[in-house]
Amino acid sequence: MEVILAEHAGFCFGVQRAVDTVYEQIACREKEGRPIYTFGPIIHNEEVVCDLQRRGVRVLDSLADAGKVPKEERGTVIIRSHGVEKAVCESLKDMGFCVVDATCPFVKRIHNIVEKESAEGKSIVIVGNAGHPEVEGIKGWSGSATYIVESVEEAQNLVCSPGEELCIVSQTTFNYKKFQDVVEIFKERGYNGSVVNTVCNATEVRQAEARELAARVDVMIVIGGNQSSNTRKLYEICRQECDMTYYIQTLDDLHLRLPESVRLVGITAGASTPNNIIEEVQNYVRINF
């Protein structure tokens, strides 16, 4: 049986940069002694977050949590790759924290676009998952009316004011085809405005590669954290192409009983999945099946 690992599996540039930033701050702490926090889990992967906790990095889930930290312990707060609302950074600084911004540059680009376009009077449409940290962060950079649209149905049901000018952007990890479908609805309805494709190129490549691989294998394994939006989308894409698609977080979740007819197994992983977990799953499948 052959096992094929997708070329673009595991940490993307933005996630790697954020994780590296935390470990760099841990090294600096040994000299400066400042407590280290991340605003929310640095990435959606429990293995990485647990390792950082063992190294003394605490997670602040909200500004309320930050406010409970004694003033003498208000050290460095690292903003995760998803980014945050503009007001969050300002509030953390006002509280006395040193803020290190590890927002993915591709997400930061969306912040800049939204801030500029809303300042010029445009309403903002974010195509993405409502409640996702990245989407909430993007929304927080808009100074005008902001809509979050997750599906074609929601786009069809959205009612904007006559003459309202829109700027449409996307969550970086959103399904590219779904983004195109949503944008097409706005065009068909004749809304005036601009469209900026802010789906990360790495996401597009990863999704296209996963679709192609799933279409030619007998079994597909998708590895990623349970809270990872981009991994969930990879699973949905692969499931459309391969009935025997499995979503796991670590090797412990892999409980396969493969029929003898299986000849090809494909493996891909979300942008927040460490290489050691991918290698562990890949080696196990190659040895045991």
TIDOVO-558046 format. One line per 2 residues: number of its first residue (from 1); their letters; for each residue x, y, z of N, C-alpha, C, O. Coordinates in steps of 0.05 Angstrom, whole numbers, plus 5000, padded with zeros to 4 digits. Each point is the difference from the previous one (the first is absolute). Example, Ala and Ser with C-alpha at 12.3 -4.5 7.8 and 13.67 -1.06 7.14 Angstrom:
% TIDOVO-558046
1> AS> 5264/4886/5156/4982/5024/5000/5018/5024/5000/5021/5000/5013 ~ 4972/5021/4973/5016/5024/5001/4985/5022/5014/5010/5022/5004
This chain:
% TIDOVO-558046
1> ME> 5017/4976/5000/4983/5024/5000/5017/5025/5000/5021/5001/5014 ~ 4972/5019/4970/5015/5024/4998/4987/5022/5016/4976/5004/5000
3> VI> 5041/5012/5014/4991/5023/5016/5011/5025/4987/5024/5003/4996 ~ 4958/5016/4997/5007/5025/4987/4995/5023/5019/4977/5005/5007
5> LA> 5043/5010/5000/4997/5024/5017/4999/5024/4982/5017/5004/4983 ~ 4962/5013/5021/4997/5024/4985/5025/5018/5004/5011/5001/5022
7> EH> 4998/5012/4957/5024/5017/5002/4996/5023/5019/5017/5007/5016 ~ 4959/5005/4983/4994/5023/5017/4983/4992/5023/4976/5005/5001
9> AG> 5036/4981/5018/4986/4991/5024/5015/5011/5025/5025/5000/5000 ~ 4960/5008/5020/5013/5010/5024/5002/5030/5001/4987/5014/4985
11> FC> 5030/4996/5033/5002/5028/5006/5002/5017/4975/5017/4995/4982 ~ 4966/5026/5016/5004/5020/4979/5019/5021/5010/5008/5000/5023
13> FG> 4998/5019/4960/5019/5021/5007/4991/5016/5025/5016/5004/5018 ~ 4958/5004/4982/4990/5016/5022/5001/4986/5027/5007/5012/5020
15> VQ> 4985/4963/4980/5000/4984/5024/5028/4995/5010/5006/5003/5024 ~ 5012/4990/4958/5028/4995/5008/5012/5025/5012/5014/4999/5020
17> RA> 4980/5024/4968/5010/5025/5010/4990/5006/5028/5015/5009/5017 ~ 4959/4986/4988/4988/5005/5026/5012/4981/5021/5007/5009/5022
19> VD> 4996/4966/4972/5011/4980/5019/5029/5007/5006/5008/4999/5023 ~ 5007/5008/4956/5028/5007/5004/5003/5025/5018/5018/5002/5017
21> TV> 4963/5016/4980/5000/5025/5016/4997/4993/5030/5014/5011/5017 ~ 4968/4970/4989/4997/4992/5029/5025/4988/5011/5008/5007/5022
23> YE> 5004/4974/4963/5025/4987/5010/5023/5020/5002/5017/4998/5018 ~ 4983/5022/4965/5020/5021/5002/4996/5016/5026/5020/5007/5013
25> QI> 4955/4999/4993/4994/5015/5025/5007/4983/5024/5008/5011/5021 ~ 4988/4963/4977/5007/4983/5023/5030/5001/5005/5009/5001/5023
27> AC> 5007/4999/4955/5029/5003/5003/5008/5027/5012/5018/5001/5017 ~ 4968/5020/4975/5005/5027/5011/4993/5001/5029/5013/5015/5016
29> RE> 4966/4971/4993/4991/5001/5027/5022/4991/5019/5001/5009/5023 ~ 5015/4972/4969/5021/4990/5017/5019/5022/5008/5013/4999/5021
31> KE> 4989/5022/4962/5017/5023/5007/4985/5022/5015/5010/5012/5018 ~ 4964/4993/4973/4985/5022/5010/4981/4993/5023/4993/5017/5016
33> GR> 4999/4957/4984/4982/4991/5022/4971/5010/4997/4985/4997/5019 ~ 5007/5013/4958/4972/5009/4997/4981/4977/4994/5007/4983/4985
35> PI> 4970/5017/5028/4980/4979/4994/4991/5002/4971/5000/5022/4988 ~ 4993/4956/5000/4991/4999/4972/4972/4989/4998/4993/4980/5013
37> YT> 4991/5034/4971/4972/4992/4995/4995/5000/4970/5014/5014/4985 ~ 4967/4970/5006/4989/5003/4973/4971/5008/5002/4986/4991/5019
39> FG> 5005/5026/4963/4972/5008/5001/4984/4980/4984/4999/5001/4975 ~ 4989/4980/5039/4988/4977/4988/5022/4979/4994/5024/5008/5001
41> PI> 4969/4967/4994/5021/4980/4992/5015/5010/4976/4988/5009/4981 ~ 5038/4988/5019/5017/5011/4978/4992/4988/4974/5000/5014/4979
43> IH> 4992/4961/5020/4989/4987/4977/4979/4979/5009/4999/4993/5024 ~ 4985/4998/4958/4980/4980/5007/5012/4972/4999/4992/4984/4983
45> NE> 5026/5011/5035/5011/4973/5003/5007/4995/5029/5017/5013/5011 ~ 4969/4968/5001/5002/4995/5029/5028/4991/5008/5010/5007/5021
47> EV> 5004/4978/4961/5026/4990/5007/5020/5023/5003/5016/5001/5019 ~ 4983/5018/4963/5018/5023/5001/4993/5017/5025/5018/5009/5014
49> VC> 4956/4996/4990/4992/5017/5023/5008/4988/5026/5009/5014/5018 ~ 4989/4959/4985/5008/4987/5024/5030/5002/5005/5009/5003/5023
51> DL> 5006/4994/4955/5029/5003/5003/5008/5028/5010/5018/5003/5017 ~ 4969/5017/4973/5005/5028/5008/4992/5004/5029/5014/5014/5015
53> QR> 4964/4974/4993/4992/5002/5028/5020/4987/5019/5005/5011/5022 ~ 5007/4967/4969/5020/4987/5017/5025/5018/5003/5015/4997/5019
55> RG> 4988/5020/4961/5023/5019/5001/4993/5026/5014/5016/5019/4999 ~ 4960/4982/5012/4992/5024/5016/4985/5021/4985/4995/5021/5011
57> VR> 4997/4974/4964/4985/5020/4985/4970/4996/5007/4989/4978/4997 ~ 4998/5044/5012/4972/4999/5007/4983/5012/4977/5009/5017/4985
59> VL> 4966/4973/5014/4981/5010/4979/4981/5019/5013/4987/4994/5021 ~ 5010/5029/4967/4979/5020/5008/4978/4998/4980/5005/5006/4976
61> DS> 4971/4986/5032/4978/4996/4981/4985/5026/4994/4984/5001/4981 ~ 5020/5019/5035/4985/5025/4996/5013/5023/5014/5019/4997/5015
63> LA> 4971/5027/4980/5011/5024/5014/4993/4998/5030/5015/5010/5017 ~ 4963/4977/4989/4992/4997/5028/5021/4983/5015/5008/5006/5022
65> DA> 5002/4973/4964/5021/4983/5011/5026/5017/5005/5013/4997/5020 ~ 4993/5019/4960/5024/5017/5002/4998/5019/5023/5019/5005/5014
67> GK> 4957/5005/4991/4996/5019/5022/5003/4988/5027/5005/5014/5020 ~ 4992/4959/4982/5003/4986/5025/5030/4995/5008/5006/4993/5022
69> VP> 5012/5010/4958/5028/4996/5005/5011/5022/5018/4997/5023/4994 ~ 5016/4971/5029/5011/5020/5017/5019/5018/4984/5014/4991/4982
71> KE> 4986/5035/5024/5016/5019/4985/5029/4993/4998/5013/5004/4979 ~ 4998/4985/5043/5029/4993/4999/5006/4975/4983/5023/4994/4994
73> ER> 4955/4992/4997/5004/4976/4983/4992/5006/4971/4998/4981/4984 ~ 4997/5043/5009/4991/5007/4973/5024/5002/4982/5011/5022/4995
75> GT> 4998/4955/4995/5023/4999/4983/4994/5003/4971/4988/5020/4991 ~ 5020/4960/4993/4997/5001/4971/4976/4984/4991/4996/4977/5008
77> VI> 4988/5036/4975/4977/4986/4988/5005/4997/4970/5005/5020/4987 ~ 4993/4956/5003/5005/4995/4972/4973/4996/4986/4984/4984/5008
79> IR> 5011/5033/4971/4976/4998/4984/5003/4977/4980/5020/5000/4985 ~ 4962/4981/5015/5002/4977/4984/4997/5006/4970/4992/5022/4992
81> SH> 5013/4958/4991/5000/5004/4971/4972/5008/4990/4999/5014/4979 ~ 4979/4979/5035/4974/5008/4991/4995/5030/5001/4983/5011/4986
83> GV> 5033/5003/5031/4996/5029/5004/4977/5006/5019/4985/4982/5008 ~ 5013/5043/5000/4979/5009/5018/4988/5027/4991/5011/5012/4982
85> EK> 4968/4996/5031/4988/5026/4995/5021/5022/5007/5016/4996/5018 ~ 4982/5027/4969/5018/5022/5005/4999/5008/5029/5020/5006/5012
87> AV> 4956/4995/4999/4996/5009/5028/5014/4982/5020/5007/5009/5022 ~ 4996/4965/4972/5012/4982/5018/5030/5007/5005/5009/5001/5023
89> CE> 5005/5004/4955/5029/5007/5003/5002/5026/5017/5018/5001/5017 ~ 4965/5018/4978/5002/5026/5014/4994/4996/5030/5013/5012/5017
91> SL> 4967/4971/4989/4992/4995/5028/5023/4985/5015/5005/5007/5023 ~ 5007/4974/4964/5022/4985/5013/5023/5019/5006/5012/4997/5022
93> KD> 4995/5020/4960/5021/5020/5005/4993/5018/5023/5017/5007/5017 ~ 4958/5002/4984/4991/5018/5021/5001/4986/5027/5004/5013/5021
95> MG> 4993/4960/4979/5002/4985/5025/5029/4996/5010/5005/4992/5023 ~ 5014/5015/4959/5028/4997/5008/5014/4976/4989/5023/4995/5007
97> FC> 4964/4990/4975/5013/4977/4988/5018/5010/4977/4995/5020/4987 ~ 5026/4965/5008/5016/5004/4976/4988/4982/4978/4999/4975/5003
99> VV> 4991/5036/4975/4986/4985/4980/5019/4993/4977/5012/5018/4988 ~ 4990/4956/5006/5016/4991/4977/4979/4989/4980/4986/4981/5005
101> DA> 5013/5032/4972/4979/4993/4980/5011/4979/4981/5017/5005/4983 ~ 4972/4970/5019/5008/4978/4982/4977/4994/4981/4999/4978/4989
103> TC> 4984/5042/5006/4979/4997/4980/5012/4992/4973/5020/5012/4991 ~ 4969/4968/4996/5009/4993/4973/5000/5024/4982/4980/5015/4999
105> PF> 5041/4990/4985/5000/5023/4982/4977/5001/4981/4991/5021/4991 ~ 4999/4955/5001/4978/5000/4981/4974/5008/5014/4982/5012/4987
107> VK> 5015/4982/5038/4977/5010/5016/5003/5029/5005/4980/5015/4998 ~ 5044/4994/5008/5005/5029/5005/4993/5016/4975/4990/5023/5002
109> RI> 5015/4966/4975/4993/5014/4975/4970/5005/4999/4991/5021/4991 ~ 4993/4959/5018/4971/5004/5000/4992/5022/5019/4983/5016/4994
111> HN> 5030/4984/5030/4994/5022/5019/5004/5027/4987/4984/5018/5003 ~ 5038/4985/4982/5007/5025/4988/4979/5008/4978/4992/5023/4998
113> IV> 5000/4957/4987/4980/5004/4979/4973/5009/5012/4988/5020/4991 ~ 5004/4966/5029/4974/5005/5014/5000/5028/5013/4981/5015/4997
115> EK> 5041/4991/5016/5002/5027/5013/4999/5022/4980/4986/5020/5004 ~ 5028/4977/4973/5001/5021/4980/4973/5002/4986/4989/5022/4996
117> ES> 5000/4956/4995/4975/5000/4985/4976/5010/5017/4983/5015/4990 ~ 5016/4977/5035/4978/5009/5017/5003/5030/5006/4980/5014/5002
119> AE> 5045/4996/5000/5005/5028/5005/4990/5017/4976/4993/5023/5003 ~ 5006/4965/4974/4991/5013/4976/4970/4997/4996/4989/5009/4979
121> GK> 4997/4979/5040/4971/4999/5000/4988/4974/4990/4976/4997/4998 ~ 5041/4984/4994/4989/4974/4990/4992/4982/5023/5013/5000/5021
123> SI> 4965/4985/4975/4993/4979/5019/5017/4976/4994/5007/4995/4977 ~ 4999/4989/5043/5018/4978/4997/4985/4973/5001/4983/4996/5018
125> VI> 5022/4987/4963/4989/4973/5000/5024/4981/5004/5018/4999/4983 ~ 4981/4985/5038/5021/4980/5005/4988/4973/4994/4981/4992/5013
127> VG> 5030/4995/4968/4991/4973/4993/5017/4980/5017/5024/4997/4995 ~ 4963/4991/5024/5014/4983/5019/4981/4989/5021/4976/5002/4998
129> NA> 5037/4985/5022/4984/4986/5021/4995/5019/5023/5019/5009/5014 ~ 4956/4998/4990/4993/5018/5023/5010/4988/5026/4996/4976/5005
131> GH> 5016/5040/5012/5010/4991/5025/5028/4990/5000/5013/4996/5021 ~ 4999/5000/4954/5028/4991/4999/5017/5024/5009/4995/5022/4992
133> PE> 5027/4972/5023/5017/5022/5010/5010/5018/4978/5002/5025/5004 ~ 5006/4964/4973/5010/5017/4979/4978/5019/4990/5005/5024/4995
135> VE> 4971/4966/5001/4978/5016/4990/4993/5022/5020/4995/5023/4992 ~ 5004/4970/5034/4994/5019/5020/5021/5022/5001/4994/5024/5004
137> GI> 5031/4968/4992/5022/5020/4999/4997/5019/4977/5003/5024/5003 ~ 4991/4965/4974/4997/5017/4976/4977/5020/5004/5003/5023/4994
139> KG> 4975/4967/5017/4977/5017/5005/5007/5024/5018/4990/5022/4997 ~ 5029/4973/5021/5008/5021/5019/5017/5022/4988/5006/5019/5014
141> WS> 5001/4978/4961/5015/5022/4986/4982/5016/4982/5010/5018/4986 ~ 4965/4976/5014/4981/5015/4983/4987/5022/5016/4992/4997/5023
143> GS> 5006/5026/4964/4987/5023/5013/4972/5005/4989/4988/5021/5005 ~ 5002/4961/4979/4974/5003/4987/4983/4975/5003/5009/4981/5014
145> AT> 4968/5018/4973/4983/4976/5002/5015/4976/4989/5014/5001/4980 ~ 4984/4977/5035/5015/4976/4993/4982/4975/5000/4985/4996/5019
147> YI> 5016/4989/4959/4984/4976/4998/5018/4975/4998/5021/5001/4988 ~ 4971/4977/5025/5015/4975/4997/4982/4980/4986/4977/4995/5008
149> VE> 5033/4994/4970/4985/4982/4983/5016/4974/4997/5023/5000/4993 ~ 4963/4978/5012/5014/4974/5001/4992/4982/4976/5013/4980/4995
151> SV> 4965/5027/4992/4989/4981/4980/4986/5016/4978/4994/5024/5003 ~ 5000/4962/4975/4985/5012/4978/4972/5008/5010/4990/5021/4992
153> EE> 4998/4962/5025/4973/5007/5011/5001/5026/5016/4981/5016/4997 ~ 5039/4987/5019/5002/5025/5016/5004/5024/4982/4990/5022/5006
155> AQ> 5026/4974/4973/5004/5022/4981/4974/5008/4986/4994/5023/4995 ~ 4990/4957/4998/4974/5005/4987/4981/5014/5019/4983/5016/4991
157> NL> 5019/4979/5035/4981/5011/5019/5009/5027/5011/4985/5014/5013 ~ 5040/4994/4982/5010/5025/5011/4987/5024/4986/4999/5001/4976
159> VC> 4992/5017/5040/4987/5024/4989/5017/5024/5007/5003/5007/5023 ~ 5007/5006/4956/5015/5025/5004/4984/5024/4992/4981/4997/4984
161> SP> 5026/5026/5026/4985/5024/4993/5005/5008/4970/5021/4994/4990 ~ 4959/5018/4997/5004/5009/4973/5023/5019/4997/5003/5019/5016
163> GE> 5015/4976/4966/5023/5017/4995/5023/4995/5019/5021/5013/4999 ~ 4976/4967/5019/5021/4994/5019/5024/4987/4985/4996/4981/4985
165> EL> 5027/5031/5019/5024/4990/4986/5014/4980/5017/5005/5005/5024 ~ 5002/4972/4965/5012/4978/5015/5029/4995/4993/5009/5006/4978
167> CI> 5006/4984/5042/5026/4989/4995/4999/4972/5011/4995/4995/5024 ~ 5010/4985/4959/4997/4972/5007/5028/4988/5003/5016/5001/4982
169> VS> 4989/4987/5042/5025/4986/5005/4994/4972/5011/4977/4994/5004 ~ 5043/4990/4999/4996/4973/5010/5018/4993/5023/5023/5010/5002
171> QT> 4968/4972/5015/5017/4987/5019/5022/4986/4985/4995/4988/4979 ~ 5030/5013/5031/5022/4989/4984/4998/4970/4995/5009/4990/4980
173> TF> 4978/4996/5039/4998/4971/4997/4974/4990/4989/4993/4976/5002 ~ 4991/5042/4987/4974/4992/4990/5003/4984/4974/5019/5004/4985
175> NY> 4961/4979/5010/5000/4984/4976/4999/5019/4975/4981/5015/4998 ~ 5039/4983/4985/5002/5019/4978/4976/4999/4981/4990/5020/4991
177> KK> 5001/4955/5003/4977/4997/4982/4975/5012/5012/4985/5013/4986 ~ 5011/4983/5040/4977/5011/5014/5001/5031/4999/4980/5013/4997
179> FQ> 5044/4998/5007/5003/5029/4998/4992/5010/4973/4985/5020/4998 ~ 5023/4967/4981/4993/5008/4973/4969/4998/4996/4988/5018/4988
181> DV> 5000/4961/5023/4971/4997/4997/4985/5022/5015/4980/5010/4989 ~ 5030/4998/5034/4987/5022/5015/5003/5026/4986/4981/5015/4997
183> VE> 5043/4990/4992/5005/5025/4986/4981/5002/4975/4990/5021/4994 ~ 5006/4956/4993/4983/5000/4976/4971/5008/5007/4987/5013/4984
185> IF> 5004/4980/5039/4973/5008/5009/4998/5030/5003/4980/5012/4991 ~ 5040/5000/5020/5000/5029/5003/5001/5014/4973/4987/5021/4996
187> KE> 5027/4968/4986/5001/5011/4972/4973/4997/4987/4991/5019/4987 ~ 4997/4958/5016/4973/4996/4987/4979/5018/5012/4981/5008/4986
189> RG> 5022/5000/5039/4981/5017/5013/5005/5029/4994/4985/5018/5009 ~ 5037/4988/4977/5006/5027/4991/5011/5019/5021/4998/5024/4997
191> YN> 5013/4965/5024/5011/5017/5021/5026/5014/4990/5016/4989/4985 ~ 4986/5036/5023/5023/5016/4991/5023/4997/5020/4996/5001/5024
193> GS> 5028/4995/4966/5022/4997/5018/5024/4986/4988/5001/4994/4977 ~ 5018/5000/5040/5025/4987/4992/5003/4973/5014/4990/4996/5022
195> VV> 5024/4986/4964/5006/4974/5011/5030/4996/5002/5014/5004/4981 ~ 4995/4989/5043/5029/4994/5004/5002/4971/5009/4991/4993/5022
197> NT> 5021/4991/4961/5004/4971/5007/5022/4998/5020/5024/5002/4994 ~ 4968/4995/5032/5020/4998/5021/5003/4972/5011/5011/4996/5021
199> VC> 4979/4984/4964/5006/4972/5007/5030/4997/4995/5010/5005/4979 ~ 5003/4985/5042/5029/4997/4999/5008/4981/4977/4987/4979/4996
201> NA> 5033/5028/4989/5009/4983/4978/5008/4972/5010/4995/4980/4986 ~ 5017/5019/5037/5008/4974/5012/4975/4983/5005/5001/4976/4997
203> TE> 4977/5038/5011/4975/4985/5004/4989/4989/4974/4991/4977/4999 ~ 5009/5040/4980/4991/4991/4974/5015/4976/4990/4989/4981/4991
205> VR> 5038/5021/5012/5017/4978/4990/4995/4974/5017/4997/4979/4988 ~ 5001/5024/5038/4995/4978/5018/4973/4986/4993/4999/4976/5000
207> QA> 4981/5040/4996/4973/4989/4994/4999/4987/4973/4989/4978/4997 ~ 5023/5034/4983/5001/4988/4973/5015/4974/5000/4992/4980/4988
209> EA> 5031/5020/5027/5016/4976/5001/4985/4977/5015/5001/4977/4992 ~ 4985/5030/5030/4985/4980/5015/4978/4988/4983/4995/4976/5000
211> RE> 4991/5041/4984/4979/4991/4983/5010/4980/4979/4989/4979/4995 ~ 5034/5028/4993/5012/4983/4979/5009/4974/5011/4996/4979/4988
213> LA> 5016/5022/5036/5011/4975/5013/4977/4982/5009/5001/4976/4995 ~ 4978/5036/5017/4977/4984/5010/4986/4986/4977/4988/4979/5003
215> AR> 5012/5034/4973/4986/4988/4977/5013/4975/4989/4987/4985/4986 ~ 5039/5011/5021/5013/4977/4988/5009/4979/5020/5012/4980/4993
217> VD> 4982/5024/5033/5008/4980/5020/4976/4984/5009/4977/5008/4995 ~ 5028/4970/5019/4978/4983/5011/4992/5010/5028/4976/4998/5007
219> VM> 5043/5012/5008/4995/5010/5027/5015/5027/5003/5023/5003/4991 ~ 4964/5016/5022/5012/5026/5005/5000/5006/5030/4979/4997/5013
221> IV> 5044/5012/4998/5002/5007/5028/5007/5030/5002/5019/5009/4988 ~ 4964/5006/5027/5004/5028/5003/5007/5005/5030/4985/4992/5018
223> IG> 5038/5021/4986/5010/5003/5028/4998/5030/5008/5009/5017/4985 ~ 4980/4987/5038/4999/5028/5010/4984/5002/5026/4986/4982/5008
225> GN> 5016/5041/5005/4986/5005/5025/4970/5001/4996/4990/5007/4979 ~ 4996/4986/5042/4971/4999/4999/4988/5028/4995/4978/5002/4989
227> QS> 5036/5019/5020/4990/5027/4997/5011/5014/4975/4995/5024/4996 ~ 5020/4961/4988/5012/5013/4976/4981/5002/4977/4991/4980/4989
229> SN> 5003/5045/5004/4981/5005/4978/5011/4990/4973/4985/4988/4984 ~ 5041/5017/5011/5011/4993/4974/5002/4970/4997/4997/4989/4978
231> TR> 5007/4996/5045/5001/4971/4999/4972/4989/4994/4997/4981/4985 ~ 4983/5031/5028/4972/4991/4995/4993/5004/4971/4986/4983/4989
233> KL> 5023/5038/4998/4994/5004/4972/5015/4980/4983/4989/4991/4980 ~ 5035/5002/5027/5015/4979/4985/4984/4974/5002/4998/4985/4980
235> YE> 4992/5009/5043/4985/4975/5004/4975/5000/4982/4994/4980/4987 ~ 4992/5043/5012/4975/5002/4984/5007/4995/4970/4985/4987/4986
237> IC> 5037/5025/5006/5008/4998/4971/5007/4971/4994/4992/4989/4980 ~ 5024/4999/5037/5009/4972/4996/4976/4981/5001/4999/4980/4985
239> RQ> 4982/5025/5033/4977/4982/5003/4983/5000/4975/4987/4980/4994 ~ 5013/5042/4992/4985/5002/4974/5012/4982/4979/4986/4990/4982
241> EC> 5040/5005/5020/5014/4985/4980/5005/4970/5008/5003/4983/4983 ~ 4998/5012/5043/5007/4974/5010/4982/4993/5024/5001/5013/5020
243> DM> 4983/4966/4976/4982/4992/5022/5014/4992/5025/4991/5006/5022 ~ 5032/4981/4975/5016/4991/5024/5020/5022/5008/5024/4996/4997
245> TY> 4965/5026/5013/5016/5022/5009/4998/5002/5030/4978/5000/5011 ~ 5045/5002/5003/5000/5000/5029/5013/5026/5010/5021/5009/4990
247> YI> 4967/5003/5031/5010/5024/5012/5012/4993/5027/4985/4991/5018 ~ 5040/5013/4987/5013/4993/5025/5017/5023/5010/5009/5017/4985
249> QT> 4994/4984/5042/5017/5021/5011/5029/4990/5004/5019/5014/4995 ~ 4983/4961/5015/5026/4987/5004/4998/4971/4992/4978/4990/4993
251> LD> 5044/4996/5009/5000/4971/4994/4981/4985/5018/4989/4979/4991 ~ 5007/5030/5033/4982/4986/5019/4972/4998/4990/4984/4983/5008
253> DL> 5008/5036/4974/4973/5000/4989/4997/4982/4976/4977/4996/4989 ~ 5044/4992/5001/4999/4984/4976/4993/4971/5006/5016/4985/5011
255> HL> 4960/5008/4982/4990/4972/5004/4990/4989/4973/4976/4999/4995 ~ 5043/4993/4989/4994/4991/4973/4997/4970/4998/5016/4985/5012
257> RL> 4965/5006/4973/4997/4972/4993/4997/5000/4969/4978/5002/4990 ~ 5045/4996/4997/4999/5003/4971/4996/4974/4985/5012/4980/5007
259> PE> 4970/5020/4974/4996/4975/4983/5025/4995/4984/5015/5018/4994 ~ 4988/4957/4998/5024/4992/4984/5001/5014/4973/5022/5001/4988
261> SV> 4956/5009/5003/4999/5013/4974/5013/5027/4999/5006/5011/4979 ~ 5000/5000/5045/5012/5027/5002/5029/4999/4990/5016/4984/5010
263> RL> 4990/5033/4971/5027/5001/4989/5013/5027/5004/5025/5002/5001 ~ 4959/5019/5000/5011/5027/5003/4987/5015/5024/4976/5001/5003
265> VG> 5041/5010/5015/4991/5015/5022/5012/5028/4998/5025/5003/4998 ~ 4958/5018/5003/5010/5027/4999/4999/5013/5027/4983/4994/5016
267> IT> 5036/5024/4990/5001/5014/5025/5004/5030/4995/5018/5008/4984 ~ 4966/5008/5028/5004/5029/5000/4996/5010/5028/4991/4985/5018
269> AG> 5016/5041/4987/4998/5010/5027/4995/5030/4999/5008/5014/4982 ~ 4978/4996/5039/4993/5028/5002/5025/5017/5005/5021/4990/5007
271> AS> 4975/5036/4991/5022/5019/5003/5011/5003/5028/5020/5012/5004 ~ 4966/4976/5015/5009/5001/5028/5009/4973/5011/5000/4996/5024
273> TP> 5006/4986/4958/5009/4973/5008/5030/4998/4999/5012/5003/4979 ~ 5001/4991/5043/5030/4997/5001/5010/4977/4983/4986/4980/4997
275> NN> 5038/5023/4992/5011/4979/4983/5004/4974/5015/4997/4978/4987 ~ 5009/5023/5039/5005/4974/5014/4975/4983/5001/5002/4976/4999
277> II> 4975/5037/5003/4975/4984/5001/4994/4988/4972/4992/4977/4998 ~ 5013/5039/4981/4996/4990/4972/5019/4976/4995/4991/4979/4990
279> EE> 5034/5023/5018/5019/4979/4995/4993/4975/5016/5003/4978/4991 ~ 4987/5026/5034/4992/4977/5016/4977/4984/4987/5001/4976/4999
281> VQ> 4979/5038/4991/4978/4987/4987/5009/4987/4974/4993/4977/4995 ~ 5023/5037/4989/5010/4989/4975/5016/4975/5004/4996/4980/4986
283> NY> 5022/5020/5033/5017/4976/5006/4983/4977/5010/5005/4977/4992 ~ 4976/5029/5025/4983/4978/5010/4984/4987/4978/4998/4975/5000
285> VR> 4990/5040/4983/4984/4989/4978/5018/4983/4982/4991/4979/4991 ~ 5033/5030/5002/5018/4986/4982/5009/4973/5012/5003/4981/4986
287> IN> 5001/5019/5041/5010/4976/5013/4978/4980/5005/5004/4975/4998 ~ 4972/5034/5009/4979/4982/5010/4979/4992/4980/4983/4984/5006
289> F> 5017/5027/4970/4980/4993/4981/5012/4991/4973/4985/4993/4982
